């Protein structure tokens, strides 16, 4: 059985994963939907959503888009990320069941989600990360 997490807004895949109001968790086994649960976004701080998704036991995170840093957090938990997904949650579930869900490019650019959905909570970890990685950007 594989558990998928899908960033959700209004019954559709949310383009900005971290600001998605909800996450839909589905268990798929042998091409069949075993369970579906919708949970509210626990709050958007650095690494909080990957941790939340991991705590729910998800194997895969499906979103319209997400930043490189978020992808790295998911990879640390061994969670696969599929980006570039659009459409209704039900359509996505059907594609998962049929084995034909294909990802693509991230649908959001860094900072593009400002003012959308759940606001990001600024933490000291943000400042620390920026200080540590300033040399990464010329």
LUMKEVEX-756900 format. One line per field, with one value per atom (N, C-alpha, C, O): residue number from 1; residue in one letter; atom name; x negated, y negated, z. Coordinates in nm, 4 decimals. Layout:
nr = c(NUM, ...) $
rest = c(A, ...) $
atom = c(CA, ...) $
xx = c(X, ...) $
yy = c(Y, ...) $
zz = c(Z, ...) $
***
This chain:
nr = c(1, 1, 1, 1, 2, 2, 2, 2, 3, 3, 3, 3, 4, 4, 4, 4, 5, 5, 5, 5, 6, 6, 6, 6, 7, 7, 7, 7, 8, 8, 8, 8, 9, 9, 9, 9, 10, 10, 10, 10, 11, 11, 11, 11, 12, 12, 12, 12, 13, 13, 13, 13, 14, 14, 14, 14, 15, 15, 15, 15, 16, 16, 16, 16, 17, 17, 17, 17, 18, 18, 18, 18, 19, 19, 19, 19, 20, 20, 20, 20, 21, 21, 21, 21, 22, 22, 22, 22, 23, 23, 23, 23, 24, 24, 24, 24, 25, 25, 25, 25, 26, 26, 26, 26, 27, 27, 27, 27, 28, 28, 28, 28, 29, 29, 29, 29, 30, 30, 30, 30, 31, 31, 31, 31, 32, 32, 32, 32, 33, 33, 33, 33, 34, 34, 34, 34, 35, 35, 35, 35, 36, 36, 36, 36, 37, 37, 37, 37, 38, 38, 38, 38, 39, 39, 39, 39, 40, 40, 40, 40, 41, 41, 41, 41, 42, 42, 42, 42, 43, 43, 43, 43, 44, 44, 44, 44, 45, 45, 45, 45, 46, 46, 46, 46, 47, 47, 47, 47, 48, 48, 48, 48, 49, 49, 49, 49, 50, 50, 50, 50, 51, 51, 51, 51, 52, 52, 52, 52, 53, 53, 53, 53, 54, 54, 54, 54, 55, 55, 55, 55, 56, 56, 56, 56, 57, 57, 57, 57, 58, 58, 58, 58, 59, 59, 59, 59, 60, 60, 60, 60, 61, 61, 61, 61, 62, 62, 62, 62, 63, 63, 63, 63, 64, 64, 64, 64, 65, 65, 65, 65, 66, 66, 66, 66, 67, 67, 67, 67, 68, 68, 68, 68, 69, 69, 69, 69, 70, 70, 70, 70, 71, 71, 71, 71, 72, 72, 72, 72, 73, 73, 73, 73, 74, 74, 74, 74, 75, 75, 75, 75, 76, 76, 76, 76, 77, 77, 77, 77, 78, 78, 78, 78, 79, 79, 79, 79, 80, 80, 80, 80, 81, 81, 81, 81, 82, 82, 82, 82, 83, 83, 83, 83, 84, 84, 84, 84, 85, 85, 85, 85, 86, 86, 86, 86, 87, 87, 87, 87, 88, 88, 88, 88, 89, 89, 89, 89, 90, 90, 90, 90, 91, 91, 91, 91, 92, 92, 92, 92, 93, 93, 93, 93, 94, 94, 94, 94, 95, 95, 95, 95, 96, 96, 96, 96, 97, 97, 97, 97, 98, 98, 98, 98, 99, 99, 99, 99, 100, 100, 100, 100, 101, 101, 101, 101, 102, 102, 102, 102, 103, 103, 103, 103, 104, 104, 104, 104, 105, 105, 105, 105, 106, 106, 106, 106, 107, 107, 107, 107, 108, 108, 108, 108, 109, 109, 109, 109, 110, 110, 110, 110, 111, 111, 111, 111, 112, 112, 112, 112, 113, 113, 113, 113, 114, 114, 114, 114, 115, 115, 115, 115, 116, 116, 116, 116, 117, 117, 117, 117, 118, 118, 118, 118, 119, 119, 119, 119, 120, 120, 120, 120, 121, 121, 121, 121, 122, 122, 122, 122, 123, 123, 123, 123, 124, 124, 124, 124, 125, 125, 125, 125, 126, 126, 126, 126, 127, 127, 127, 127, 128, 128, 128, 128, 129, 129, 129, 129, 130, 130, 130, 130, 131, 131, 131, 131, 132, 132, 132, 132, 133, 133, 133, 133, 134, 134, 134, 134, 135, 135, 135, 135, 136, 136, 136, 136, 137, 137, 137, 137, 138, 138, 138, 138) $
rest = c(X, X, X, X, X, X, X, X, X, X, X, X, X, X, X, X, X, X, X, X, X, X, X, X, X, X, X, X, X, X, X, X, X, X, X, X, X, X, X, X, X, X, X, X, X, X, X, X, X, X, X, X, X, X, X, X, X, X, X, X, X, X, X, X, X, X, X, X, X, X, X, X, X, X, X, X, X, X, X, X, X, X, X, X, X, X, X, X, X, X, X, X, X, X, X, X, X, X, X, X, X, X, X, X, X, X, X, X, X, X, X, X, X, X, X, X, X, X, X, X, X, X, X, X, X, X, X, X, X, X, X, X, X, X, X, X, X, X, X, X, X, X, X, X, X, X, X, X, X, X, X, X, X, X, X, X, X, X, X, X, X, X, X, X, X, X, X, X, X, X, X, X, X, X, X, X, X, X, X, X, X, X, X, X, X, X, X, X, X, X, X, X, X, X, X, X, X, X, X, X, X, X, X, X, X, X, X, X, X, X, X, X, X, X, X, X, X, X, X, X, X, X, X, X, X, X, X, X, X, X, X, X, X, X, X, X, X, X, X, X, X, X, X, X, X, X, X, X, X, X, X, X, X, X, X, X, X, X, X, X, X, X, X, X, X, X, X, X, X, X, X, X, X, X, X, X, X, X, X, X, X, X, X, X, X, X, X, X, X, X, X, X, X, X, X, X, X, X, X, X, X, X, X, X, X, X, X, X, X, X, X, X, X, X, X, X, X, X, X, X, X, X, X, X, X, X, X, X, X, X, X, X, X, X, X, X, X, X, X, X, X, X, X, X, X, X, X, X, X, X, X, X, X, X, X, X, X, X, X, X, X, X, X, X, X, X, X, X, X, X, X, X, X, X, X, X, X, X, X, X, X, X, X, X, X, X, X, X, X, X, X, X, X, X, X, X, X, X, X, X, X, X, X, X, X, X, X, X, X, X, X, X, X, X, X, X, X, X, X, X, X, X, X, X, X, X, X, X, X, X, X, X, X, X, X, X, X, X, X, X, X, X, X, X, X, X, X, X, X, X, X, X, X, X, X, X, X, X, X, X, X, X, X, X, X, X, X, X, X, X, X, X, X, X, X, X, X, X, X, X, X, X, X, X, X, X, X, X, X, X, X, X, X, X, X, X, X, X, X, X, X, X, X, X, X, X, X, X, X, X, X, X, X, X, X, X, X, X, X, X, X, X, X, X, X, X, X, X, X, X, X, X, X, X, X, X, X, X, X, X, X, X, X, X, X, X, X, X, X, X, X, X) $
atom = c(N, CA, C, O, N, CA, C, O, N, CA, C, O, N, CA, C, O, N, CA, C, O, N, CA, C, O, N, CA, C, O, N, CA, C, O, N, CA, C, O, N, CA, C, O, N, CA, C, O, N, CA, C, O, N, CA, C, O, N, CA, C, O, N, CA, C, O, N, CA, C, O, N, CA, C, O, N, CA, C, O, N, CA, C, O, N, CA, C, O, N, CA, C, O, N, CA, C, O, N, CA, C, O, N, CA, C, O, N, CA, C, O, N, CA, C, O, N, CA, C, O, N, CA, C, O, N, CA, C, O, N, CA, C, O, N, CA, C, O, N, CA, C, O, N, CA, C, O, N, CA, C, O, N, CA, C, O, N, CA, C, O, N, CA, C, O, N, CA, C, O, N, CA, C, O, N, CA, C, O, N, CA, C, O, N, CA, C, O, N, CA, C, O, N, CA, C, O, N, CA, C, O, N, CA, C, O, N, CA, C, O, N, CA, C, O, N, CA, C, O, N, CA, C, O, N, CA, C, O, N, CA, C, O, N, CA, C, O, N, CA, C, O, N, CA, C, O, N, CA, C, O, N, CA, C, O, N, CA, C, O, N, CA, C, O, N, CA, C, O, N, CA, C, O, N, CA, C, O, N, CA, C, O, N, CA, C, O, N, CA, C, O, N, CA, C, O, N, CA, C, O, N, CA, C, O, N, CA, C, O, N, CA, C, O, N, CA, C, O, N, CA, C, O, N, CA, C, O, N, CA, C, O, N, CA, C, O, N, CA, C, O, N, CA, C, O, N, CA, C, O, N, CA, C, O, N, CA, C, O, N, CA, C, O, N, CA, C, O, N, CA, C, O, N, CA, C, O, N, CA, C, O, N, CA, C, O, N, CA, C, O, N, CA, C, O, N, CA, C, O, N, CA, C, O, N, CA, C, O, N, CA, C, O, N, CA, C, O, N, CA, C, O, N, CA, C, O, N, CA, C, O, N, CA, C, O, N, CA, C, O, N, CA, C, O, N, CA, C, O, N, CA, C, O, N, CA, C, O, N, CA, C, O, N, CA, C, O, N, CA, C, O, N, CA, C, O, N, CA, C, O, N, CA, C, O, N, CA, C, O, N, CA, C, O, N, CA, C, O, N, CA, C, O, N, CA, C, O, N, CA, C, O, N, CA, C, O, N, CA, C, O, N, CA, C, O, N, CA, C, O, N, CA, C, O, N, CA, C, O, N, CA, C, O, N, CA, C, O, N, CA, C, O, N, CA, C, O, N, CA, C, O, N, CA, C, O, N, CA, C, O, N, CA, C, O, N, CA, C, O, N, CA, C, O, N, CA, C, O, N, CA, C, O, N, CA, C, O, N, CA, C, O, N, CA, C, O, N, CA, C, O, N, CA, C, O, N, CA, C, O) $
xx = c(-0.0847, 0.0000, -0.0892, -0.1910, -0.0502, -0.1239, -0.0336, 0.0832, -0.0904, -0.0143, -0.0649, -0.1843, 0.0284, -0.0018, 0.0544, 0.1636, -0.0211, 0.0269, 0.0427, -0.0449, 0.1541, 0.1811, 0.2129, 0.3054, 0.1353, 0.1662, 0.3012, 0.3243, 0.3911, 0.5312, 0.5873, 0.5647, 0.6622, 0.7374, 0.8666, 0.8640, 0.9788, 1.1082, 1.1309, 1.1925, 1.0812, 1.1024, 1.0091, 1.0241, 0.9113, 0.8148, 0.6727, 0.6502, 0.5779, 0.4370, 0.3937, 0.4134, 0.3355, 0.2887, 0.1545, 0.0647, 0.1420, 0.0178, -0.0957, -0.2116, -0.0639, -0.1656, -0.1551, -0.0775, -0.2334, -0.2193, -0.2204, -0.1356, -0.3142, -0.3268, -0.2101, -0.1844, -0.1392, -0.0278, 0.1074, 0.2124, 0.1040, 0.2294, 0.3084, 0.2522, 0.4375, 0.5177, 0.5307, 0.5457, 0.5250, 0.5442, 0.4499, 0.3888, 0.4412, 0.3693, 0.4606, 0.5176, 0.4743, 0.5546, 0.4589, 0.3633, 0.4851, 0.4031, 0.4845, 0.5955, 0.4293, 0.4992, 0.4085, 0.2889, 0.4665, 0.3972, 0.4469, 0.5674, 0.3528, 0.3848, 0.3179, 0.1984, 0.3963, 0.3417, 0.4000, 0.5215, 0.3104, 0.3527, 0.4494, 0.5484, 0.4197, 0.5013, 0.6361, 0.7216, 0.6557, 0.7834, 0.7616, 0.6616, 0.8573, 0.8543, 0.8989, 1.0116, 0.8095, 0.8391, 0.8925, 0.9845, 0.8340, 0.8802, 0.8458, 0.7540, 0.9232, 0.9024, 0.9319, 1.0365, 0.8383, 0.8533, 0.8030, 0.6975, 0.8773, 0.8368, 0.8030, 0.8853, 0.6783, 0.6327, 0.5933, 0.5461, 0.6126, 0.5761, 0.4255, 0.3541, 0.3786, 0.2377, 0.2012, 0.2670, 0.0969, 0.0611, -0.0112, -0.0383, -0.0428, -0.1202, -0.2485, -0.3113, -0.2874, -0.3969, -0.5213, -0.5405, -0.6065, -0.7382, -0.8398, -0.8032, -0.9655, -1.0692, -1.0667, -1.0870, -1.0420, -1.0437, -0.9231, -0.9162, -0.8254, -0.7127, -0.6194, -0.5706, -0.5942, -0.5000, -0.5613, -0.4930, -0.6884, -0.7466, -0.7416, -0.7157, -0.7665, -0.7583, -0.6160, -0.5956, -0.5174, -0.3761, -0.3371, -0.2733, -0.3756, -0.3439, -0.4104, -0.3506, -0.5337, -0.6036, -0.5319, -0.5190, -0.4853, -0.4144, -0.2850, -0.2388, -0.2268, -0.1039, -0.1360, -0.0453, -0.2648, -0.3058, -0.3033, -0.2989, -0.3061, -0.3007, -0.4322, -0.5404, -0.4192, -0.5342, -0.5653, -0.6766, -0.4653, -0.4774, -0.3993, -0.2876, -0.4588, -0.3946, -0.3640, -0.4537, -0.2375, -0.1932, -0.1519, -0.0729, -0.2065, -0.1768, -0.1883, -0.2482, -0.1283, -0.1465, -0.2902, -0.3540, -0.3402, -0.4785, -0.5313, -0.4555, -0.6645, -0.7306, -0.8754, -0.9313, -0.9342, -1.0734, -1.1711, -1.1376, -1.2935, -1.4006, -1.4265, -1.4526, -1.4189, -1.4461, -1.3425, -1.3774, -1.2158, -1.1101, -1.1323, -1.1156, -1.1702, -1.1978, -1.3077, -1.2992, -1.4111, -1.5210, -1.4717, -1.5148, -1.3812, -1.3258, -1.2507, -1.2674, -1.1690, -1.0955, -1.1912, -1.1694, -1.2975, -1.3948, -1.4619, -1.4919, -1.4857, -1.5456, -1.4568, -1.5066, -1.3259, -1.2318, -1.2073, -1.1336, -1.2688, -1.2468, -1.1125, -1.0600, -1.0564, -0.9273, -0.9518, -1.0209, -0.8961, -0.9072, -0.8198, -0.7158, -0.8621, -0.7862, -0.7487, -0.8336, -0.6206, -0.5735, -0.5128, -0.4131, -0.5748, -0.5278, -0.4686, -0.4752, -0.4105, -0.3546, -0.2166, -0.1682, -0.1532, -0.0224, 0.0885, 0.0832, 0.1887, 0.3045, 0.4311, 0.4273, 0.5436, 0.6717, 0.7364, 0.6887, 0.8471, 0.9203, 0.8522, 0.7796, 0.8773, 0.8207, 0.8718, 0.7958, 0.9995, 1.0557, 0.9880, 0.9627, 0.9582, 0.8878, 0.7479, 0.7026, 0.6807, 0.5451, 0.5503, 0.4668, 0.6476, 0.6618, 0.6837, 0.6257, 0.7664, 0.7895, 0.6607, 0.6340, 0.5799, 0.4521, 0.3557, 0.2832, 0.3546, 0.2692, 0.3139, 0.2318, 0.4436, 0.4981, 0.4638, 0.4343, 0.4678, 0.4399, 0.2906, 0.2499, 0.2089, 0.0644, 0.0183, -0.0897, 0.0979, 0.0560, 0.0456, 0.0707, 0.0082, -0.0155, -0.1584, -0.2533, -0.1736, -0.3063, -0.3326, -0.2516, -0.4469, -0.4847, -0.5519, -0.5786, -0.5790, -0.6451, -0.7167, -0.7604, -0.7282, -0.7942, -0.7075, -0.5847, -0.7733, -0.7026, -0.6184, -0.6642, -0.4958, -0.4045, -0.4157, -0.3443, -0.5036, -0.5175, -0.6638, -0.7543, -0.6841, -0.8188, -0.8430, -0.7476, -0.9697, -0.9971, -0.9362, -0.9556, -0.8630, -0.8008, -0.6692, -0.6010, -0.6322, -0.5110, -0.3840, -0.2779, -0.3929, -0.2736, -0.2346, -0.1339, -0.3129, -0.2819, -0.1372, -0.0898, -0.0680, 0.0697, 0.1693, 0.2892, 0.1212, 0.2068, 0.2167, 0.1145, 0.3351, 0.3511, 0.2971, 0.3131, 0.2334, 0.1795, 0.0463, -0.0465, 0.0366, -0.0862, -0.2014, -0.1821, -0.3200, -0.4401, -0.4725, -0.4607, -0.5126, -0.5502, -0.7014, -0.7733, -0.7504, -0.8949, -0.9553, -0.9026, -1.0655, -1.1300, -1.2791, -1.3328, -1.3449, -1.4895, -1.5611, -1.6696, -1.5011, -1.5620, -1.5733, -1.6675, -1.4787, -1.4873, -1.6136, -1.6893, -1.6351, -1.7514, -1.8805, -1.9763, -1.8822, -2.0004, -2.0310, -2.1462, -1.9282, -1.9459, -2.0028, -2.0948, -1.9474, -1.9958, -2.1421, -2.2207, -2.1794, -2.3199, -2.4115, -2.5191, -2.3697, -2.4525, -2.4654, -2.5655, -2.3651, -2.3627, -2.3813, -2.3574, -2.4237, -2.4445, -2.5491, -2.5386, -2.6505, -2.7569, -2.7096, -2.7798, -2.5907, -2.5369, -2.4894, -2.4769, -2.4627, -2.4067, -2.5072, -2.5425, -2.5540, -2.6551, -2.6002, -2.6724) $
yy = c(0.1180, 0.0000, -0.1243, -0.1289, -0.2236, -0.3489, -0.4627, -0.4709, -0.5508, -0.6655, -0.7925, -0.8224, -0.8659, -0.9898, -1.1078, -1.0999, -1.2178, -1.3448, -1.4384, -1.4450, -1.5111, -1.6021, -1.7396, -1.7539, -1.8431, -1.9794, -2.0178, -2.0030, -2.0678, -2.0831, -2.2215, -2.2778, -2.2744, -2.3978, -2.3878, -2.3776, -2.3907, -2.3887, -2.2672, -2.2780, -2.1514, -2.0286, -2.0116, -1.9184, -2.1030, -2.0975, -2.0935, -2.1249, -2.0548, -2.0563, -2.2024, -2.2823, -2.2361, -2.3720, -2.3942, -2.3104, -2.5067, -2.5391, -2.5697, -2.5403, -2.6278, -2.6660, -2.5720, -2.5960, -2.4661, -2.3580, -2.4048, -2.3622, -2.4911, -2.5323, -2.6155, -2.6213, -2.6803, -2.7666, -2.6987, -2.7605, -2.5734, -2.5005, -2.4964, -2.4631, -2.5295, -2.5266, -2.3862, -2.3701, -2.2846, -2.1466, -2.0526, -2.0880, -1.9322, -1.8235, -1.7022, -1.6651, -1.6406, -1.5191, -1.4007, -1.3946, -1.3073, -1.1865, -1.0686, -1.0439, -0.9958, -0.8802, -0.7581, -0.7671, -0.6448, -0.5166, -0.4434, -0.4274, -0.3990, -0.3252, -0.1884, -0.1779, -0.0847, 0.0514, 0.1277, 0.1345, 0.1846, 0.2618, 0.1833, 0.2379, 0.0536, -0.0288, -0.0702, -0.1203, -0.0495, -0.0847, -0.1845, -0.1785, -0.2765, -0.3726, -0.3007, -0.2518, -0.2952, -0.2277, -0.3274, -0.2961, -0.4483, -0.5499, -0.6882, -0.7063, -0.7877, -0.9276, -1.0120, -0.9975, -1.1006, -1.1864, -1.3251, -1.3388, -1.4288, -1.5664, -1.6322, -1.6367, -1.6837, -1.7481, -1.8924, -1.9226, -1.9813, -2.1215, -2.1395, -2.0628, -2.2415, -2.2787, -2.3127, -2.3963, -2.2485, -2.2707, -2.4019, -2.4358, -2.4762, -2.5998, -2.5863, -2.4804, -2.6919, -2.6868, -2.7500, -2.8711, -2.6692, -2.7138, -2.6256, -2.5262, -2.6613, -2.5867, -2.4394, -2.4060, -2.3530, -2.2087, -2.1514, -2.0302, -2.2362, -2.1857, -2.0966, -1.9958, -2.1317, -2.0530, -1.9186, -1.8165, -1.9150, -1.7819, -1.6924, -1.5725, -1.7513, -1.6734, -1.6238, -1.5073, -1.7113, -1.6768, -1.5632, -1.4662, -1.5760, -1.4745, -1.3417, -1.2354, -1.3484, -1.2279, -1.1627, -1.0404, -1.2445, -1.1919, -1.1207, -1.0308, -1.1614, -1.0958, -0.9654, -0.8916, -0.9374, -0.8119, -0.8135, -0.7078, -0.9335, -0.9419, -0.8982, -0.9202, -0.8353, -0.7915, -0.8899, -0.8925, -0.9711, -1.0588, -1.1878, -1.1850, -1.3010, -1.4322, -1.4828, -1.4915, -1.5165, -1.5653, -1.7112, -1.7456, -1.7978, -1.9404, -2.0057, -1.9516, -2.1244, -2.2034, -2.2496, -2.2395, -2.3004, -2.3459, -2.3586, -2.3676, -2.3591, -2.3813, -2.4189, -2.3904, -2.4830, -2.5255, -2.4109, -2.3047, -2.4363, -2.3362, -2.2922, -2.1749, -2.3884, -2.3573, -2.2601, -2.1681, -2.2803, -2.1898, -2.0492, -1.9501, -2.0414, -1.9106, -1.8395, -1.7190, -1.9138, -1.8544, -1.7994, -1.6923, -1.8726, -1.8231, -1.6913, -1.5966, -1.6850, -1.5619, -1.4472, -1.3350, -1.4749, -1.3712, -1.3166, -1.1975, -1.4037, -1.3590, -1.2564, -1.1679, -1.2687, -1.1740, -1.0526, -0.9613, -1.0516, -0.9419, -0.9503, -0.8493, -1.0715, -1.0938, -1.1446, -1.2448, -1.0770, -1.1213, -1.2439, -1.2582, -1.3326, -1.4529, -1.4508, -1.4291, -1.4738, -1.4879, -1.6272, -1.6583, -1.7121, -1.8501, -1.8691, -1.7809, -1.9870, -2.0213, -1.9629, -1.9565, -1.9203, -1.8560, -1.9602, -2.0460, -1.9516, -2.0403, -1.9557, -1.8376, -2.0189, -1.9512, -1.9211, -1.9624, -1.8478, -1.8151, -1.6997, -1.6203, -1.6925, -1.5847, -1.4496, -1.3531, -1.4437, -1.3173, -1.2730, -1.1541, -1.3686, -1.3339, -1.2808, -1.1842, -1.3447, -1.3013, -1.1600, -1.0759, -1.1341, -1.0000, -0.8960, -0.7875, -0.9283, -0.8357, -0.8077, -0.6937, -0.9129, -0.8953, -0.8096, -0.7275, -0.8283, -0.7446, -0.5991, -0.5093, -0.5771, -0.4405, -0.3741, -0.2547, -0.4514, -0.3974, -0.3928, -0.3381, -0.4514, -0.4501, -0.5470, -0.5289, -0.6505, -0.7431, -0.8892, -0.9811, -0.9094, -1.0448, -1.0826, -1.0152, -1.1897, -1.2334, -1.3744, -1.4648, -1.3923, -1.5228, -1.6062, -1.5594, -1.7308, -1.8227, -1.9299, -1.9074, -2.0452, -2.1578, -2.2131, -2.2058, -2.2679, -2.3333, -2.4475, -2.5235, -2.4600, -2.5642, -2.6939, -2.7896, -2.6997, -2.8247, -2.8663, -2.7831, -2.9970, -3.0526, -3.0938, -3.1245, -3.0953, -3.1362, -3.2723, -3.3682, -3.2794, -3.4049, -3.4357, -3.5312, -3.3570, -3.3863, -3.3642, -3.4144, -3.2898, -3.2592, -3.3650, -3.3495, -3.4734, -3.5746, -3.6216, -3.6556, -3.6229, -3.6685, -3.5617, -3.5884, -3.4413, -3.3326, -3.2265, -3.1878, -3.1790, -3.0657, -3.0926, -3.2022, -2.9930, -2.9997, -3.0743, -3.0330, -3.1839, -3.2624, -3.1832, -3.1039, -3.2055, -3.1448, -3.2122, -3.3340, -3.1339, -3.1861, -3.2009, -3.1020, -3.3229, -3.3481, -3.3003, -3.3292, -3.2275, -3.1762, -3.2082, -3.2509, -3.1871, -3.2060, -3.1085, -3.1387, -2.9922, -2.8948, -2.9521, -2.9192, -3.0372, -3.1031, -3.1885, -3.1812, -3.2696, -3.3578, -3.2765, -3.3104, -3.1694, -3.0846, -3.0213, -3.0181, -2.9720, -2.9099, -3.0115, -2.9805, -3.1337, -3.2379, -3.2697, -3.2844, -3.2806, -3.3105, -3.1986, -3.2253, -3.0742, -2.9601, -2.9458, -2.8934, -2.9918, -2.9665, -3.0936, -3.0915, -3.2032, -3.3256, -3.3056, -3.3632, -3.2247, -3.2027, -3.1229, -3.1172, -3.0611, -2.9828, -3.0723, -3.0279, -3.1993, -3.2901, -3.3998, -3.4772, -3.4080, -3.5103, -3.6511, -3.7475) $
zz = c(0.0000, 0.0000, 0.0000, 0.0691, -0.0773, -0.0857, -0.0395, -0.0777, 0.0440, 0.0938, 0.0256, 0.0267, -0.0332, -0.1033, -0.0259, 0.0304, -0.0235, 0.0307, -0.0880, -0.1742, -0.0929, -0.2037, -0.1468, -0.0668, -0.1884, -0.1433, -0.2018, -0.3218, -0.1156, -0.1549, -0.1235, -0.0164, -0.2224, -0.2006, -0.2811, -0.4038, -0.2110, -0.2769, -0.3656, -0.4716, -0.3225, -0.3988, -0.5171, -0.5961, -0.5294, -0.6391, -0.5829, -0.4660, -0.6672, -0.6263, -0.6127, -0.7043, -0.4995, -0.4750, -0.5449, -0.5365, -0.6134, -0.6847, -0.5870, -0.6162, -0.4726, -0.3746, -0.2545, -0.1621, -0.2573, -0.1599, -0.0143, 0.0641, 0.0231, 0.1624, 0.2125, 0.3327, 0.1200, 0.1583, 0.1355, 0.1535, 0.0963, 0.0750, 0.2054, 0.3098, 0.2018, 0.3241, 0.3829, 0.5040, 0.2961, 0.3410, 0.2664, 0.1655, 0.3202, 0.2543, 0.2530, 0.3556, 0.1358, 0.1230, 0.1266, 0.0494, 0.2164, 0.2281, 0.1772, 0.2244, 0.0808, 0.0252, 0.0285, 0.0007, 0.0624, 0.0554, -0.0683, -0.0883, -0.1510, -0.2721, -0.2634, -0.2358, -0.2873, -0.2868, -0.4053, -0.4234, -0.4851, -0.6028, -0.6913, -0.7400, -0.7119, -0.8000, -0.7432, -0.8162, -0.6132, -0.5505, -0.4372, -0.3656, -0.4221, -0.3124, -0.1849, -0.1760, -0.0875, 0.0392, 0.1422, 0.2178, 0.1449, 0.2396, 0.1888, 0.1088, 0.2380, 0.2007, 0.3231, 0.3865, 0.3559, 0.4731, 0.4379, 0.3759, 0.4768, 0.4507, 0.5842, 0.6757, 0.5933, 0.7160, 0.6859, 0.5763, 0.7831, 0.7672, 0.7714, 0.8359, 0.7018, 0.7045, 0.8497, 0.9116, 0.9044, 1.0450, 1.0701, 1.1853, 0.9655, 0.9803, 0.9019, 0.9021, 0.8357, 0.7412, 0.8010, 0.7900, 0.8644, 0.9087, 0.8375, 0.7747, 0.8470, 0.7762, 0.8165, 0.9333, 0.7207, 0.7438, 0.8137, 0.8339, 0.8521, 0.9308, 0.8490, 0.9000, 0.7242, 0.6450, 0.6042, 0.6127, 0.5600, 0.5355, 0.6599, 0.6496, 0.7771, 0.9019, 0.9240, 0.9582, 0.9048, 0.9204, 0.8248, 0.8657, 0.6984, 0.5977, 0.6338, 0.6175, 0.6826, 0.7263, 0.8448, 0.8503, 0.9395, 1.0572, 1.0174, 1.0878, 0.9040, 0.8557, 0.7825, 0.7439, 0.7635, 0.7004, 0.5489, 0.4860, 0.4884, 0.3420, 0.2787, 0.3331, 0.1616, 0.0833, -0.0289, -0.0814, -0.0652, -0.1807, -0.1576, -0.1061, -0.1960, -0.1849, -0.3247, -0.4087, -0.3507, -0.4808, -0.4661, -0.3781, -0.5538, -0.5439, -0.6810, -0.7739, -0.6899, -0.8108, -0.8197, -0.9245, -0.7086, -0.7060, -0.5650, -0.4684, -0.5554, -0.4267, -0.4525, -0.5584, -0.3537, -0.3657, -0.3476, -0.2953, -0.3928, -0.3854, -0.2408, -0.2141, -0.1486, -0.0083, 0.0481, 0.1220, 0.0134, 0.0604, 0.0045, 0.0756, -0.1232, -0.1838, -0.1053, -0.0817, -0.0649, 0.0119, 0.1457, 0.1883, 0.2122, 0.3387, 0.3160, 0.3929, 0.2117, 0.1824, 0.1537, 0.1994, 0.0781, 0.0451, 0.1709, 0.1787, 0.2695, 0.3953, 0.4658, 0.5354, 0.4478, 0.5082, 0.4174, 0.4547, 0.2987, 0.2057, 0.1348, 0.0880, 0.1269, 0.0620, -0.0798, -0.0984, -0.1792, -0.3179, -0.3388, -0.2746, -0.4289, -0.4604, -0.6085, -0.6949, -0.6363, -0.7737, -0.7857, -0.7205, -0.8710, -0.8889, -1.0277, -1.1133, -1.0474, -1.1768, -1.1987, -1.3117, -1.0904, -1.1000, -1.0851, -0.9969, -1.1726, -1.1684, -1.1747, -1.2092, -1.1405, -1.1541, -1.0221, -0.9164, -1.0292, -0.9070, -0.8341, -0.8938, -0.7051, -0.6238, -0.6753, -0.6838, -0.7092, -0.7599, -0.8896, -0.9087, -0.9793, -1.1038, -1.0740, -1.1354, -0.9796, -0.9420, -0.8842, -0.9177, -0.7981, -0.7396, -0.8503, -0.8454, -0.9491, -1.0606, -1.1367, -1.1747, -1.1592, -1.2303, -1.1490, -1.2051, -1.0166, -0.9311, -0.9426, -0.9616, -0.9311, -0.9372, -1.0703, -1.0743, -1.1799, -1.3127, -1.3449, -1.4473, -1.2555, -1.2774, -1.3847, -1.4409, -1.4149, -1.5193, -1.4737, -1.5516, -1.3460, -1.2965, -1.3338, -1.2938, -1.4100, -1.4519, -1.4030, -1.4236, -1.3376, -1.2870, -1.3931, -1.5038, -1.3579, -1.4489, -1.3704, -1.2576, -1.4300, -1.3651, -1.2517, -1.2563, -1.1507, -1.0410, -1.0952, -1.1805, -1.0464, -1.0937, -1.0155, -1.0456, -0.9158, -0.8418, -0.8390, -0.8328, -0.8437, -0.8344, -0.6899, -0.6185, -0.6445, -0.5062, -0.4764, -0.5511, -0.3674, -0.3258, -0.3949, -0.3576, -0.4946, -0.5717, -0.4910, -0.5282, -0.3807, -0.3033, -0.2018, -0.1328, -0.1909, -0.0895, -0.1008, -0.2092, 0.0127, 0.0148, -0.0252, -0.0333, -0.0501, -0.0972, 0.0112, 0.0679, 0.0411, 0.1332, 0.2717, 0.3254, 0.3293, 0.4650, 0.4620, 0.3925, 0.5372, 0.5394, 0.6000, 0.6922, 0.5478, 0.6043, 0.7368, 0.7497, 0.8337, 0.9647, 0.9656, 0.9515, 0.9819, 0.9816, 1.1139, 1.2214, 1.1047, 1.2259, 1.2234, 1.1212, 1.3366, 1.3428, 1.2495, 1.1997, 1.2255, 1.1349, 0.9939, 0.9217, 0.9533, 0.8228, 0.8153, 0.7184, 0.9191, 0.9215, 0.9216, 0.8521, 0.9997, 1.0084, 0.8718, 0.8286, 0.8057, 0.6748, 0.5761, 0.5005, 0.5770, 0.4849, 0.5115, 0.4179, 0.6402, 0.6736, 0.6253, 0.5717, 0.6439, 0.6054, 0.4545, 0.4058, 0.3799, 0.2356, 0.1508, 0.0301, 0.2136, 0.1357, 0.0289, -0.0793, 0.0570, -0.0401, -0.1618, -0.2627, -0.1533, -0.2655, -0.3786, -0.4927, -0.3466, -0.4470, -0.4777, -0.3888, -0.6018, -0.6362, -0.6261, -0.6517) $
***
